[in-house]
């Protein structure tokens, strides 16, 4: 017999729980599906909430060829084979669906292998990921796909699943089941339907013909360590969030506690240190440029030393980052720059900044008037580097800290009031 989680897998859109914001009547994704069209897209959310089930159901509803790959066990060879099959049987009406589970585990070259097929419409790509696609999926592929966020299941959704299990599971249906309390079931599932099914399957294995389910019974039967922290579940996201926010808030005590919680739960140290590298750039940044070097050194040390000795390096790094001055000026600057690039995506490069490798280009004025800064005192001369429409537009605004106070003095001295005060 299949595991209970597989037997309870949704078979229709209406059986998918917790995603009414996407699949409810009149919602955008539901309307597209009912209209017979879906774009290439990514389902982002924690495990056990229906990402794979939704992809399979879409293939059935739309009656298209459906191919499945797991990024854990597949590579470029398997990708190209499926893309070639799709090209040989290209349907002018609608492309086949290629579903890739754990798409964030594909490296850059594997993701690049998908670009052409997605752009040409050879395949409709559906990826599932538990990680933020902004960090884990390369920008070229991400720009060709829609991202839909799926939610963990709430208690109402879990109640519906419990009732369905009691009704449809032949083992539990044959017993006289009385549920006195569902709090432990909610807590241990963490919004994950698969985990709830696993707990219910353990309960169904009890030999008694009558079964009274209490919180105490559930906690006795389920392995406590695995239940209280699942590095793929909702608590994974909650703890890393508390950890990062504690460092950002300059509280090394809380940061160490949350990191210890993750360590005790078996979290991969590499995952933690990768987040430290991101934090060093996003939240400390130019207030202490050495923070990025320290975080990178920590990540390298963890890789070279391994557990448990690496915990000392990680603790040292967390304390240093928490106690460091903070600045998000670089983060804000690149966000502003990206927004400007979207608004002014066709502004010509000023002639004096253009490269002039040929005689024709020189005759057209390319490079004409450019002043080489190193030919001037202090390697600086005031000249225009922005497109005409963006002259004087400030992007980097130094924060107030000793390091960036120096940057502000330098920039004010060089550019005076050009970029404001």
ZAMARGU-4260 file (C-alpha; in steps of 0.2 Angstrom, whole numbers, plus 5000, padded with zeros to 4 digits):
<rodrens>
0) 5000/5000/5000 | 5006/5018/4996 | 5010/5029/5010 | 4996/5039/5017 | 5003/5056/5011
5) 5003/5049/4993 | 4985/5041/4995 | 4979/5058/5001 | 4987/5068/4987 | 4975/5080/4979
10) 4967/5075/4963 | 4958/5091/4958 | 4960/5110/4960 | 4946/5110/4973 | 4956/5097/4984
15) 4971/5108/4985 | 4970/5116/5002 | 4976/5133/5008 | 4979/5142/4991 | 4963/5151/4989
20) 4973/5167/4985 | 4978/5158/4969 | 4965/5145/4965 | 4949/5153/4972 | 4935/5157/4961
25) 4940/5173/4950 | 4958/5172/4956 | 4971/5175/4942 | 4979/5158/4942 | 4962/5149/4942
30) 4956/5160/4928 | 4971/5156/4917 | 4969/5138/4920 | 4951/5138/4916 | 4955/5148/4900
35) 4967/5134/4895 | 4983/5145/4896 | 4997/5145/4909 | 5014/5154/4908 | 5030/5146/4913
40) 5030/5149/4932 | 5038/5145/4949 | 5029/5139/4964 | 5038/5145/4979 | 5033/5139/4997
45) 5038/5127/5011 | 5036/5108/5008 | 5020/5098/5009 | 5008/5112/5003 | 5004/5105/4986
50) 5017/5112/4974 | 5019/5096/4965 | 5001/5091/4966 | 4996/5107/4958 | 5008/5105/4944
55) 5002/5087/4940 | 4984/5093/4941 | 4988/5107/4928 | 4995/5094/4916 | 4979/5084/4918
60) 4967/5098/4916 | 4976/5105/4901 | 4978/5088/4893 | 4996/5091/4889 | 5011/5080/4889
65) 5019/5081/4906 | 5037/5078/4910 | 5045/5077/4928 | 5063/5080/4933 | 5070/5082/4950
70) 5084/5094/4952 | 5092/5083/4965 | 5095/5068/4953 | 5094/5076/4935 | 5106/5086/4925
75) 5109/5094/4908 | 5108/5078/4899 | 5090/5074/4905 | 5085/5092/4902 | 5091/5092/4884
80) 5083/5075/4880 | 5066/5081/4885 | 5068/5098/4876 | 5073/5088/4860 | 5057/5077/4862
85) 5047/5093/4864 | 5054/5101/4848 | 5052/5085/4838 | 5033/5084/4843 | 5030/5103/4844
90) 5012/5107/4846 | 5007/5123/4838 | 4992/5124/4850 | 5001/5122/4867 | 5018/5116/4873
95) 5021/5101/4884 | 5024/5105/4903 | 5041/5101/4911 | 5040/5101/4930 | 5056/5102/4939
100) 5055/5099/4958 | 5068/5108/4969 | 5073/5119/4954 | 5084/5130/4966 | 5096/5115/4966
105) 5100/5117/4948 | 5117/5126/4945 | 5119/5141/4933 | 5123/5130/4918 | 5108/5119/4921
110) 5097/5133/4922 | 5104/5141/4907 | 5100/5126/4897 | 5082/5130/4900 | 5082/5148/4893
115) 5080/5145/4875 | 5066/5132/4876 | 5056/5143/4888 | 5059/5159/4877 | 5054/5150/4861
120) 5039/5142/4869 | 5045/5124/4866 | 5040/5120/4884 | 5030/5127/4898 | 5042/5126/4913
125) 5035/5124/4930 | 5047/5124/4944 | 5045/5121/4963 | 5056/5128/4976 | 5057/5130/4995
130) 5070/5144/4993 | 5068/5162/4988 | 5069/5162/4969 | 5076/5179/4968 | 5092/5172/4976
135) 5092/5154/4969 | 5085/5156/4951 | 5096/5166/4939 | 5089/5182/4933 | 5088/5178/4915
140) 5077/5163/4918 | 5067/5171/4932 | 5062/5186/4920 | 5054/5173/4909 | 5043/5166/4922
145) 5029/5171/4934 | 5032/5167/4953 | 5017/5162/4963 | 5019/5160/4982 | 5010/5146/4990
150) 5006/5147/5009 | 5008/5134/5023 | 4991/5126/5028 | 4981/5134/5042 | 4972/5125/5056
155) 4956/5126/5046 | 4964/5117/5031 | 4972/5104/5042 | 4955/5101/5050 | 4949/5097/5032
160) 4963/5085/5029 | 4961/5076/5045 | 4943/5074/5042 | 4946/5067/5024 | 4959/5055/5031
165) 4947/5048/5044 | 4934/5046/5030 | 4945/5039/5016 | 4959/5030/5024 | 4953/5011/5025
170) 4963/5008/5041 | 4958/5023/5051 | 4940/5022/5044 | 4939/5004/5051 | 4943/5010/5069
175) 4932/5020/5081 | 4942/5036/5082 | 4939/5050/5094 | 4950/5065/5093 | 4950/5074/5110
180) 4962/5087/5104 | 4971/5092/5088 | 4983/5105/5095 | 4998/5093/5094 | 4993/5088/5076
185) 4993/5106/5071 | 5010/5110/5080 | 5019/5095/5073 | 5013/5097/5055 | 5019/5115/5055
190) 5007/5119/5040 | 5014/5104/5031 | 5001/5092/5024 | 5014/5078/5021 | 5020/5079/5039
195) 5002/5078/5046 | 4999/5063/5035 | 5014/5055/5042 | 5008/5058/5060 | 4991/5051/5056
200) 4999/5036/5048 | 5009/5032/5064 | 4992/5033/5074 | 4984/5022/5062 | 4997/5008/5066
205) 4991/5006/5083 | 4982/4989/5085 | 4967/4995/5095 | 4950/4995/5087 | 4945/5010/5096
210) 4957/5025/5096 | 4957/5041/5107 | 4968/5054/5100 | 4975/5066/5113 | 4990/5078/5113
215) 4999/5067/5125 | 4997/5051/5114 | 5003/5061/5098 | 5019/5067/5107 | 5023/5050/5114
220) 5022/5042/5097 | 5031/5055/5086 | 5050/5057/5088 | 5051/5073/5097 | 5067/5080/5089
225) 5061/5078/5072 | 5044/5085/5076 | 5050/5101/5085 | 5062/5107/5071 | 5060/5102/5053
230) 5074/5110/5042 | 5062/5109/5027 | 5047/5115/5036 | 5039/5131/5042 | 5050/5132/5058
235) 5065/5132/5046 | 5059/5149/5040 | 5054/5156/5057 | 5070/5152/5065 | 5081/5159/5051
240) 5071/5175/5051 | 5073/5177/5070 | 5091/5174/5068 | 5094/5187/5054 | 5083/5200/5063
245) 5093/5198/5079 | 5109/5201/5070 | 5102/5216/5061 | 5095/5222/5078 | 5113/5221/5085
250) 5108/5208/5098 | 5122/5194/5099 | 5113/5185/5113 | 5097/5182/5104 | 5107/5178/5088
255) 5117/5165/5096 | 5101/5157/5104 | 5092/5156/5088 | 5108/5149/5079 | 5109/5136/5093
260) 5091/5131/5090 | 5094/5128/5072 | 5110/5118/5076 | 5101/5107/5088 | 5088/5104/5075
265) 5101/5098/5063 | 5101/5113/5051 | 5115/5113/5038 | 5128/5125/5044 | 5132/5130/5026
270) 5114/5136/5024 | 5117/5147/5040 | 5133/5154/5034 | 5126/5158/5017 | 5113/5169/5025
275) 5127/5177/5035 | 5136/5182/5019 | 5119/5190/5012 | 5117/5199/5029 | 5135/5206/5029
280) 5131/5215/5012 | 5113/5219/5015 | 5113/5225/5033 | 5131/5230/5038 | 5137/5234/5020
285) 5148/5250/5019 | 5147/5253/5038 | 5160/5239/5040 | 5166/5232/5023 | 5176/5219/5032
290) 5160/5211/5037 | 5158/5203/5020 | 5176/5196/5021 | 5173/5189/5038 | 5156/5181/5033
295) 5165/5173/5017 | 5179/5167/5028 | 5167/5159/5040 | 5158/5150/5025 | 5174/5144/5019
300) 5180/5138/5036 | 5163/5129/5039 | 5166/5120/5022 | 5184/5115/5027 | 5182/5111/5045
305) 5164/5104/5046 | 5154/5100/5061 | 5155/5101/5076 | 5171/5112/5077 | 5164/5124/5064
310) 5151/5130/5078 | 5165/5140/5086 | 5169/5150/5070 | 5151/5153/5067 | 5148/5159/5084
315) 5163/5171/5082 | 5156/5178/5066 | 5139/5180/5073 | 5145/5190/5087 | 5156/5201/5076
320) 5142/5204/5064 | 5129/5208/5078 | 5141/5220/5086 | 5146/5229/5070 | 5139/5246/5064
325) 5124/5244/5052 | 5121/5251/5035 | 5108/5246/5021 | 5114/5260/5010 | 5121/5249/4997
330) 5105/5238/4997 | 5094/5253/4995 | 5106/5260/4981 | 5105/5245/4970 | 5086/5244/4972
335) 5085/5262/4966 | 5096/5259/4952 | 5086/5243/4946 | 5070/5253/4947 | 5078/5267/4937
340) 5085/5254/4924 | 5067/5248/4922 | 5060/5266/4919 | 5074/5272/4908 | 5079/5256/4899
345) 5083/5264/4883 | 5093/5279/4888 | 5108/5281/4876 | 5126/5281/4883 | 5133/5299/4881
350) 5145/5300/4867 | 5161/5304/4877 | 5158/5288/4887 | 5157/5276/4872 | 5170/5265/4867
355) 5179/5270/4850 | 5188/5255/4843 | 5186/5259/4825 | 5190/5275/4814 | 5171/5276/4810
360) 5166/5277/4828 | 5179/5290/4831 | 5172/5300/4817 | 5155/5299/4824 | 5161/5307/4840
365) 5162/5291/4851 | 5174/5295/4865 | 5176/5313/4860 | 5178/5324/4875 | 5181/5311/4888
370) 5193/5316/4902 | 5205/5303/4909 | 5204/5306/4928 | 5222/5300/4931 | 5228/5315/4920
375) 5221/5327/4933 | 5226/5331/4951 | 5220/5318/4964 | 5214/5307/4949 | 5197/5317/4948
380) 5189/5329/4936 | 5170/5333/4936 | 5162/5327/4921 | 5145/5319/4917 | 5143/5300/4919
385) 5124/5299/4919 | 5113/5299/4904 | 5105/5316/4900 | 5088/5312/4908 | 5096/5306/4924
390) 5109/5320/4927 | 5111/5324/4946 | 5100/5309/4951 | 5107/5302/4968 | 5106/5283/4971
395) 5119/5280/4985 | 5114/5290/5001 | 5128/5287/5014 | 5121/5282/5031 | 5127/5290/5047
400) 5142/5279/5053 | 5161/5283/5054 | 5165/5274/5038 | 5151/5282/5028 | 5154/5299/5036
405) 5171/5298/5027 | 5163/5293/5011 | 5150/5308/5012 | 5165/5320/5015 | 5174/5314/5000
410) 5159/5314/4988 | 5153/5331/4994 | 5171/5338/4991 | 5172/5330/4974 | 5154/5333/4967
415) 5149/5348/4979 | 5130/5350/4976 | 5128/5340/4960 | 5120/5325/4969 | 5111/5335/4983
420) 5116/5336/5001
</rodrens>
